Structures are given as C-alpha cells and as structure tokens.
Amino acid sequence: MPARQDRGGVGGETAIVAPSRAMSGVINFDIGRDITDPDSLSATEVYDDRAAMDCQEAQPEVAKLLDRPRCGHGAGEDTAVDA
C-alpha cells in the first residue's frame, strides 16, 4: 500500500499542529481525520490553563481556522472539559 500523502488538511489545520505543540502551555495538541469521512475532523487539545489556550487560539493560522463555518453547525460542536 502506498504511503498516504498529506493533502494539507481540509482547511489548513495541519499547518497549526507543529507550531501549536511547540507553544508554552500546550500539553497535547492533535487533530484527527475520520477515516470514513475525510471532511470530518476531531481535535484533542490539552493546556496548562485557559491563558495558554487563549494564546494558542490567537495565533493567525488558528484564528483563521476557527473563524470559518463548521459544516452548517453554526458555532461548532466544541466541548471544553476542565480536569
């Protein structure tokens, strides 16, 4: 089976993974694509605190990604859990 090529993500999300992981206060940052629906993504993000999350989301690449419409679900299906 040939190696899977990175298509650059559905809308630029792969460009934010490495820079996000390198940021201070980011414990874990992953984006996964559903193998049955390549237009469906899941993100798992773990931060030291809310300030670290706000700083990561303020990066231009991330802000642009967060600003786009999300498959007709309005504000998206975001879930934040404080553990």
NORFENVEN-V334494 format. One record per residue. N is the residue number from 1. RES is the residue in three letters. SS is DSSP state (@ for helix, = for strand, . for the rest). OMEGA is omega in radians with two decimals (999 if undefined). BURIAL is b if it has 9 or more other ideal C-beta (glycine too) atoms within 8 Angstrom, else e. Layout:
# NORFENVEN-V334494
n:N res:RES ss:SS omega:OMEGA burial:BURIAL
n:N res:RES ss:SS omega:OMEGA burial:BURIAL
This chain:
# NORFENVEN-V334494
n:1 res:MET ss:. omega:3.14 burial:e
n:2 res:PRO ss:. omega:3.11 burial:e
n:3 res:ALA ss:. omega:3.13 burial:e
n:4 res:ARG ss:. omega:3.12 burial:e
n:5 res:GLN ss:. omega:3.05 burial:e
n:6 res:ASP ss:. omega:-3.13 burial:e
n:7 res:ARG ss:. omega:-3.14 burial:e
n:8 res:GLY ss:. omega:3.12 burial:e
n:9 res:GLY ss:. omega:-3.12 burial:b
n:10 res:VAL ss:. omega:-3.10 burial:e
n:11 res:GLY ss:. omega:3.08 burial:e
n:12 res:GLY ss:. omega:-3.07 burial:b
n:13 res:GLU ss:. omega:3.14 burial:b
n:14 res:THR ss:@ omega:3.13 burial:b
n:15 res:ALA ss:@ omega:-3.11 burial:b
n:16 res:ILE ss:@ omega:-3.03 burial:b
n:17 res:VAL ss:@ omega:-3.09 burial:b
n:18 res:ALA ss:@ omega:3.11 burial:e
n:19 res:PRO ss:@ omega:3.12 burial:b
n:20 res:SER ss:@ omega:3.13 burial:b
n:21 res:ARG ss:@ omega:-3.10 burial:b
n:22 res:ALA ss:@ omega:-3.06 burial:e
n:23 res:MET ss:. omega:3.06 burial:b
n:24 res:SER ss:. omega:3.11 burial:e
n:25 res:GLY ss:. omega:3.09 burial:b
n:26 res:VAL ss:= omega:-3.12 burial:b
n:27 res:ILE ss:= omega:3.14 burial:e
n:28 res:ASN ss:= omega:3.10 burial:e
n:29 res:PHE ss:= omega:3.14 burial:b
n:30 res:ASP ss:= omega:3.00 burial:e
n:31 res:ILE ss:= omega:3.14 burial:b
n:32 res:GLY ss:= omega:3.10 burial:e
n:33 res:ARG ss:= omega:3.09 burial:b
n:34 res:ASP ss:= omega:-3.09 burial:b
n:35 res:ILE ss:. omega:3.11 burial:e
n:36 res:THR ss:. omega:3.14 burial:e
n:37 res:ASP ss:= omega:-3.05 burial:e
n:38 res:PRO ss:= omega:3.09 burial:e
n:39 res:ASP ss:= omega:-3.14 burial:e
n:40 res:SER ss:= omega:-3.10 burial:e
n:41 res:LEU ss:= omega:3.01 burial:b
n:42 res:SER ss:= omega:3.10 burial:e
n:43 res:ALA ss:= omega:3.02 burial:b
n:44 res:THR ss:= omega:-3.06 burial:e
n:45 res:GLU ss:= omega:3.12 burial:b
n:46 res:VAL ss:= omega:-3.08 burial:e
n:47 res:TYR ss:= omega:3.03 burial:b
n:48 res:ASP ss:. omega:-3.10 burial:e
n:49 res:ASP ss:. omega:-3.11 burial:e
n:50 res:ARG ss:@ omega:-3.14 burial:e
n:51 res:ALA ss:@ omega:3.11 burial:e
n:52 res:ALA ss:@ omega:3.10 burial:b
n:53 res:MET ss:@ omega:3.13 burial:b
n:54 res:ASP ss:@ omega:3.13 burial:e
n:55 res:CYS ss:@ omega:3.13 burial:b
n:56 res:GLN ss:@ omega:-3.11 burial:b
n:57 res:GLU ss:@ omega:3.13 burial:b
n:58 res:ALA ss:. omega:3.11 burial:e
n:59 res:GLN ss:. omega:-3.06 burial:b
n:60 res:PRO ss:@ omega:-3.13 burial:e
n:61 res:GLU ss:@ omega:-3.11 burial:b
n:62 res:VAL ss:@ omega:3.13 burial:b
n:63 res:ALA ss:@ omega:3.12 burial:b
n:64 res:LYS ss:@ omega:3.13 burial:b
n:65 res:LEU ss:@ omega:-3.12 burial:b
n:66 res:LEU ss:@ omega:-3.07 burial:e
n:67 res:ASP ss:@ omega:-3.08 burial:e
n:68 res:ARG ss:. omega:3.09 burial:e
n:69 res:PRO ss:. omega:-3.09 burial:e
n:70 res:ARG ss:. omega:3.00 burial:b
n:71 res:CYS ss:. omega:3.07 burial:e
n:72 res:GLY ss:. omega:-3.14 burial:e
n:73 res:HIS ss:. omega:3.11 burial:e
n:74 res:GLY ss:. omega:-3.07 burial:e
n:75 res:ALA ss:. omega:3.13 burial:e
n:76 res:GLY ss:. omega:-3.12 burial:e
n:77 res:GLU ss:. omega:-3.10 burial:e
n:78 res:ASP ss:. omega:3.05 burial:e
n:79 res:THR ss:. omega:3.09 burial:e
n:80 res:ALA ss:. omega:-3.12 burial:e
n:81 res:VAL ss:. omega:3.03 burial:e
n:82 res:ASP ss:. omega:-3.12 burial:e
n:83 res:ALA ss:. omega:999 burial:e
